[in-house]
Amino acid sequence: MAVSDKYSLAVLIIFITLSIPTLFVTFKHGVRGWAILGWVYLFIFCSLKIIGSGMALGDPESSGATIVSSVGLSPLLLALSGVLHEARFYFTSPSKRSANHKRDLIFVLMFHMFTMLGVVLIAIGMSRLMKHASPDDVSKGWTLAKVGAVILFLSWVALAAGAAFTVFQGYIRSDGRPQKKAAVMLLTAVLFALPFVGVRVIATLAYVASENSSLSAATGSVMVKVWLYLFEELAATLILVINGVLVRNVKKLDQEAVVNGGWETRPADAEQQAYERKSHTKSRNGCKESSKRIDSSSPSTSIDTFEASDFALFNHFLTTTLPCLALKNEALLMSWKSDLPNLAPKFPYLLHEVLAVSAIHLYHLNPGSSINYQRVAWGHQAKAFSQFRDALSPEVAAHQVHALFACSALMSNYYFASFEDPSSLLFNSDPPGPPEWIFPVRGCATLVRQLRGPLEASTSWTALQSSLDTWSVSPPSPEGPEWEPEIQSMEAKLRAMSHGTAPRPLYEEDFQLLRKCFKIAGKAGDASCKVSAMMFGGAASEEFLKDMTERKRPETLVMMAFWCVLISRVNQRHWLRSESVPEAILGVIEAHLPREYLELIRWPAQQIRSARDVPMH
């Protein structure tokens, strides 16, 4: 048997063997997250290698084998594209996937069309290089093949850029959630496979550009075929298949996550079994009867089940978490303690939010606990957010405004307590936009503005009423020399540095809002500092938030450094974590600011870093 036949036989055996686990991975990953786009194309690639090597065994000079060999690269590129999209899908939380769907669909379709154009041109070009072709056909064939090879090279460059951008967005960092762990493994597979595919693409480009048949995957020497083509294809395929097998249950993990409201809440050991959320499997006669007695103002959601261990979380919230949140306001503390046990059971989203905040507090208090309180918090928070969003409909909100307001206030506390990357408190990367804590705070402001009447009529919380007054009509304290000169100096320097073009007139309102927040913070008590800090996020202009979160304009980041001063004046215990929240945010701002702007935040940095830390109890 000739050496070329032995090579073709080896390729045939290798890819027949690889096609079996590839088909298994395709079946296990399914269609969710468009996983089929990646794994089906990988199976097609294996099939083309089998067909091409089989044809080469029958006739080493077969034109069909040459054409199949020339187009075999495109399914590998499309497979990498599909796996990259699957990784992005599973890394993104279920509540945000719909926002990315249309955008990702456009990019995927454009990439597929561009890559397929290159394949078609190469196939047509190579078909014109067959025996008995006229010199004119050969010349046109090489031209078409060169254009197609360049297009495939550009497709690989675009794919590499997309993978790099995905890493830049933070998709490579896992926070322990099962879906994100699987997504990181898939993304890692793409990153490792890309260089091998790149060498394969460049080899094809070199062959058609030089018109040197010794560099061809079909007519080159065995050494060329092995080291420029087979090795790269085999390495990329093995990397994808192995990682696909390792995360073969990612579809099941994601389905469990959606059922549980966004994150999997399955405990890791027997002690955590009490925290596992289970749906009803049997019909109970009492359920229908009791549902008739539910107050009409209750949200229309599916029946929630709570375990005995949730009562321990609720008790921890009342006895330990709430005193941290109340900021030494005894009236507010007593009001929550007396009214929350009656209100929360009527509105499951509020109860889930209470349990989420309590669980994340326990996570920080007991980092080495055998109970995964962080995962428990994720499960409750996902349910709370989903049900809270449904309750915001106009026909429901007016009847539940007091519960919605309380849930909004607790949500902002949850986001500040649960972050792992401090940059998430300033920027939301996917989709780009304001950080998550902004939305409940702005929701509070909207409820106060639009539903003040129902709120006053529906609640007896005198302390809550006092907080509303502070939020909306709090009289400012007399201006002091501490912060006003600093804000004036900062504003003047920003104008000078921007040469009169920024901050734009729209920022004038935000500067005035910042001043008002400092005035309110001048009142005695931590509660005023908290209200003033949250007030800035709740009332800042849309343009300001867009410039900060999407464009990262230095002017907005400088103003947010001053906002961190307000955060630093709130008792550290309020944030339910041991590290300094304002100092962590300030570090992110310093990392994103150009060097010439750092001088403008010297005063905020001094204020924040000289603040006295108060340990949690």
Number of C-alpha atoms within 10 A of each C-alpha: 5 7 10 18 17 13 17 23 16 13 21 21 12 15 22 15 12 17 20 13 17 26 17 16 26 24 15 20 23 19 15 14 20 16 24 21 23 25 31 21 23 28 25 19 25 29 18 20 25 22 18 24 27 18 19 24 19 12 13 17 15 15 19 17 23 24 19 20 20 22 20 19 22 24 25 24 25 26 25 31 26 25 27 25 26 24 28 25 23 24 25 17 19 17 13 12 18 10 12 14 12 10 10 15 13 10 10 16 11 12 19 17 11 16 24 20 17 24 24 16 22 28 21 17 26 25 20 23 20 18 10 9 13 12 11 9 16 19 15 17 23 23 18 22 31 24 20 26 27 20 21 27 20 16 23 25 14 14 20 19 12 15 23 13 12 18 16 11 14 13 21 20 14 16 11 11 18 19 27 24 20 26 28 20 19 26 27 20 24 25 18 14 22 21 16 19 23 18 17 22 24 16 19 24 22 16 19 25 16 11 14 12 13 14 21 22 23 25 16 16 15 18 10 17 19 17 13 21 22 19 15 21 23 19 16 21 26 17 17 27 24 15 18 25 17 14 21 20 16 23 20 14 18 22 16 16 22 17 14 21 22 22 27 24 26 20 19 13 10 9 11 17 14 15 21 17 19 14 11 9 6 6 8 9 8 8 10 10 10 9 10 9 8 11 9 10 15 14 21 12 13 9 10 13 11 15 13 9 14 19 12 14 21 22 16 18 23 20 12 15 24 21 20 20 21 17 21 14 15 12 15 22 18 17 15 19 16 12 13 18 14 10 17 18 12 17 23 24 29 28 24 28 28 29 26 31 29 27 30 26 26 24 23 19 15 13 12 9 11 13 21 23 25 20 23 26 26 23 25 25 29 25 24 24 22 15 21 23 11 15 25 17 10 9 10 16 21 21 19 20 25 25 25 25 23 19 26 25 19 19 26 21 20 24 21 19 20 22 12 11 13 19 17 19 21 22 21 16 17 18 13 13 17 22 18 17 22 21 16 23 24 21 18 23 22 15 22 21 11 11 16 16 13 17 24 17 10 15 15 13 19 13 17 20 15 13 16 19 13 17 20 13 8 17 13 16 14 10 13 11 8 8 17 14 11 17 18 13 13 21 19 12 15 20 16 13 14 12 10 10 11 16 22 12 9 13 17 12 14 19 17 11 19 24 20 20 24 26 22 24 24 20 16 10 15 19 22 25 26 22 21 28 24 24 22 23 23 19 17 18 15 11 12 21 20 17 17 22 22 15 14 18 18 20 24 20 24 25 20 22 26 25 22 22 25 27 25 24 21 21 23 23 20 21 23 27 20 16 16 20 21 23 20 15 20 25 14 18 23 17 10 13 17 11 9 9 18 16 12 21 21 13 16 23 22 11 16 22 15 10 17 13 14 13 13 17 11
